[in-house]
Amino acid sequence: MPYWKRIALAATLMAAVLVATVAAGGDDPMSMKIERKTCPAPDGVNLVYSVAGMGEPALVFIHGGLADRDFWTSQLKAFSGRYKVIALDLPGHGESGANRTKWGIPEFGADVKAVVDAEKVKRAIIFGNSLGGPVAVEAALLLPGRAVGVVGVDTFQSLEGPYPLEELRRRAEAFRDNYAGMLKQMVLALFHRDADPALIAEAERRMMKTPPAAAYAIFMGMVSYVPAESAGRLTVPLRAINGDIYPTDFAGVRKIKPDFEAVIMTHMGHYPMLERPDEFNRHVAAVVAELEKK
């Protein structure tokens, strides 16, 4: 059976299970309490995260660059009736600290592991949007036997790298010197032209909270990072739920990770969890149903 058909079938079954759970008197996912918690990163930076629900595999959600954990509020509410759901602020984002001297994707991966350890999670499916995708890979590499799978959200369109030094430096300096202007340009490029203006403005408002100095450090921390090297060492399945603004190079990614599969949401931008959360959640449910059997 083609992958997209298996995903659709799994989504239908998972939705039925969730409905049956509520009907049987289980916890209503929409009424689950979301707790704000903290724990230290390996280098001592304070990490702030949200957690709700119980049950494994836990679902761990990692935001993209310049975003924050609130991008995942819909998923915390939708899935906490059946699973423990965690969403964290990476250092330099949201409420987490920015007093870090070494910035990079591997360091972010270690931050995710610190939160997973603090919650005593034994099995986890790790989701990552945009920059959070490579971070999820790094976290999974640090959680052998505990990570069940990695799911990118509008990321892993390719695994090319390393990122060009001069291009990253120019972008980093532009964000440091004119954060508001550069952020507006970037956000507009992440949505289709007919997307809801209020949603675009809300995404921009949230991302404006990231300090320009942190944005500079984050961009420069990507220097020399090679996504293919880490993805090639990944021993758990790699999946993605992508929009269609940027094409997904299935053949190229599968040269590195042969088991890679992705669902492409039509007429969808970079933040499907914000644009069409109900549809996105159905895809999340389907991929979780598949991966938790691994």
TINU-58487 format. One record per residue (C-alpha): residue number from 1; x, y, z. Coordinates in steps of 0.02 Angstrom, whole numbers, plus 50000, padded with zeros to 5 digits. Example, Ala and Ser with C-alpha at 12.3 -4.5 7.8 and 13.67 -1.06 7.14 Angstrom:
   gumi      px      py      pz
      1   50615   49775   50390
      2   50684   49947   50357
END
This chain:
   gumi      px      py      pz
      1   50000   50000   50000
      2   50072   50172   49954
      3   50136   50273   50101
      4   50007   50411   50083
      5   49867   50283   50091
      6   49941   50204   50246
      7   49954   50376   50326
      8   49772   50415   50284
      9   49714   50249   50356
     10   49816   50272   50514
     11   49747   50448   50536
     12   49570   50383   50526
     13   49605   50245   50652
     14   49694   50363   50772
     15   49552   50489   50765
     16   49430   50349   50806
     17   49535   50297   50955
     18   49542   50476   51022
     19   49355   50497   51005
     20   49324   50330   51090
     21   49439   50378   51234
     22   49341   50536   51271
     23   49174   50448   51250
     24   49228   50315   51374
     25   49259   50448   51505
     26   49445   50474   51480
     27   49529   50642   51501
     28   49469   50774   51379
     29   49626   50832   51285
     30   49558   51009   51276
     31   49547   51021   51466
     32   49717   50948   51510
     33   49824   51063   51616
     34   49980   51129   51531
     35   50119   51149   51658
     36   50265   51269   51642
     37   50426   51188   51700
     38   50612   51224   51700
     39   50773   51125   51702
     40   50957   51164   51671
     41   51042   51136   51504
     42   51210   51044   51507
     43   51299   51213   51511
     44   51185   51282   51647
     45   51070   51388   51538
     46   50892   51387   51608
     47   50773   51292   51495
     48   50586   51328   51503
     49   50462   51204   51435
     50   50279   51157   51435
     51   50214   50983   51473
     52   50041   50905   51479
     53   49968   50731   51490
     54   50039   50558   51520
     55   50080   50408   51414
     56   50220   50351   51302
     57   50293   50370   51179
     58   50303   50551   51234
     59   50284   50679   51095
     60   50422   50810   51101
     61   50400   50967   50996
     62   50544   51083   50948
     63   50508   51253   50871
     64   50601   51332   50726
     65   50729   51469   50729
     66   50671   51632   50810
     67   50505   51552   50862
     68   50453   51481   51031
     69   50361   51337   51115
     70   50192   51424   51100
     71   50191   51378   50916
     72   50143   51203   50978
     73   49999   51248   51094
     74   49872   51162   50982
     75   49970   50999   50989
     76   49987   51007   51178
     77   49799   51020   51191
     78   49757   50894   51055
     79   49870   50749   51109
     80   49889   50765   51297
     81   49737   50657   51327
     82   49835   50506   51266
     83   50020   50550   51274
     84   50141   50654   51375
     85   50170   50805   51264
     86   50320   50920   51285
     87   50365   51083   51198
     88   50521   51178   51247
     89   50599   51347   51216
     90   50775   51325   51147
     91   50905   51441   51224
     92   50892   51616   51154
     93   50707   51590   51118
     94   50549   51618   51218
     95   50579   51610   51405
     96   50738   51507   51403
     97   50903   51588   51446
     98   51024   51661   51318
     99   51182   51661   51426
    100   51270   51533   51317
    101   51446   51543   51250
    102   51439   51400   51123
    103   51291   51400   51003
    104   51253   51263   50879
    105   51131   51129   50825
    106   51218   50991   50925
    107   51205   51100   51081
    108   51019   51124   51049
    109   51003   50935   51033
    110   51082   50917   51204
    111   50956   51042   51272
    112   50814   50932   51210
    113   50893   50780   51291
    114   50904   50876   51455
    115   50716   50908   51452
    116   50679   50727   51405
    117   50789   50669   51549
    118   50706   50791   51670
    119   50537   50716   51624
    120   50605   50538   51642
    121   50541   50492   51469
    122   50585   50316   51415
    123   50520   50324   51236
    124   50494   50481   51131
    125   50446   50535   50957
    126   50535   50698   50921
    127   50457   50830   50808
    128   50553   50980   50743
    129   50497   51128   50637
    130   50624   51209   50520
    131   50786   51226   50620
    132   50705   51112   50747
    133   50717   50968   50622
    134   50907   50951   50630
    135   50896   50983   50817
    136   50777   50835   50831
    137   50903   50726   50738
    138   51041   50777   50859
    139   50928   50743   51007
    140   50882   50570   50940
    141   51067   50529   50919
    142   51090   50569   51104
    143   50942   50459   51153
    144   50983   50285   51085
    145   50850   50159   51131
    146   50734   50299   51188
    147   50701   50396   51028
    148   50570   50305   50925
    149   50575   50418   50773
    150   50608   50594   50708
    151   50473   50694   50620
    152   50516   50855   50529
    153   50386   50991   50506
    154   50421   51087   50346
    155   50603   51037   50351
    156   50714   50900   50278
    157   50669   50960   50103
    158   50851   50920   50074
    159   51001   50871   50179
    160   51128   50979   50091
    161   51264   51067   50186
    162   51371   51133   50263
    163   51293   51304   50256
    164   51404   51433   50165
    165   51501   51534   50292
    166   51490   51702   50205
    167   51304   51683   50170
    168   51271   51641   50352
    169   51378   51787   50410
    170   51287   51910   50297
    171   51118   51847   50356
    172   51172   51849   50539
    173   51237   52027   50526
    174   51080   52085   50435
    175   50969   52016   50573
    176   51081   52092   50707
    177   51079   52264   50624
    178   50897   52270   50565
    179   50804   52133   50655
    180   50628   52200   50628
    181   50652   52230   50441
    182   50737   52063   50407
    183   50610   51968   50510
    184   50465   52045   50414
    185   50545   51992   50248
    186   50578   51817   50312
    187   50404   51788   50382
    188   50319   51846   50221
    189   50423   51718   50124
    190   50360   51578   50237
    191   50175   51594   50192
    192   50078   51584   50030
    193   50025   51755   49968
    194   49843   51727   50011
    195   49876   51671   50191
    196   49780   51755   50331
    197   49864   51924   50363
    198   49819   51913   50548
    199   49910   51746   50562
    200   50064   51815   50475
    201   50063   51965   50592
    202   50045   51852   50744
    203   50192   51743   50691
    204   50297   51900   50665
    205   50244   51970   50834
    206   50297   51812   50924
    207   50464   51803   50834
    208   50503   51985   50870
    209   50532   51931   51051
    210   50695   51843   51004
    211   50842   51958   51047
    212   50942   52011   50893
    213   51104   51957   50977
    214   51034   51783   51002
    215   50978   51777   50819
    216   51156   51822   50766
    217   51230   51686   50877
    218   51105   51557   50814
    219   51145   51591   50631
    220   51332   51586   50661
    221   51312   51426   50762
    222   51258   51339   50602
    223   51429   51362   50522
    224   51509   51196   50474
    225   51354   51096   50521
    226   51323   50956   50394
    227   51145   50890   50405
    228   51182   50736   50300
    229   51317   50675   50420
    230   51200   50672   50569
    231   51049   50608   50472
    232   51157   50469   50402
    233   51195   50408   50579
    234   51012   50407   50628
    235   50952   50230   50665
    236   50767   50272   50691
    237   50642   50318   50554
    238   50646   50491   50478
    239   50479   50567   50428
    240   50414   50739   50380
    241   50252   50836   50369
    242   50294   50974   50245
    243   50211   51119   50160
    244   50230   51149   49974
    245   50314   51319   49966
    246   50482   51230   49954
    247   50491   51064   49858
    248   50545   50909   49952
    249   50687   50816   49866
    250   50634   50639   49908
    251   50769   50557   49802
    252   50907   50666   49874
    253   50856   50638   50054
    254   50837   50450   50027
    255   51017   50440   49967
    256   51061   50483   50146
    257   50913   50407   50239
    258   50830   50273   50131
    259   50678   50254   50246
    260   50629   50438   50230
    261   50444   50470   50199
    262   50347   50633   50197
    263   50169   50697   50185
    264   50153   50857   50082
    265   50012   50973   50135
    266   49948   51066   49982
    267   49945   51255   49980
    268   50033   51257   50148
    269   50170   51369   50214
    270   50306   51346   50343
    271   50195   51334   50497
    272   50058   51205   50467
    273   50027   51192   50655
    274   49968   51374   50649
    275   49885   51382   50477
    276   49780   51224   50480
    277   49803   51144   50651
    278   49663   51016   50637
    279   49727   50947   50472
    280   49904   50951   50536
    281   49853   50857   50694
    282   49777   50719   50589
    283   49946   50695   50504
    284   50033   50699   50673
    285   49914   50565   50737
    286   49948   50457   50585
    287   50137   50465   50597
    288   50130   50433   50785
    289   50019   50281   50755
    290   50149   50215   50633
    291   50304   50252   50736
    292   50241   50191   50904
    293   50231   50017   50829
    294   50418   50019   50791
END
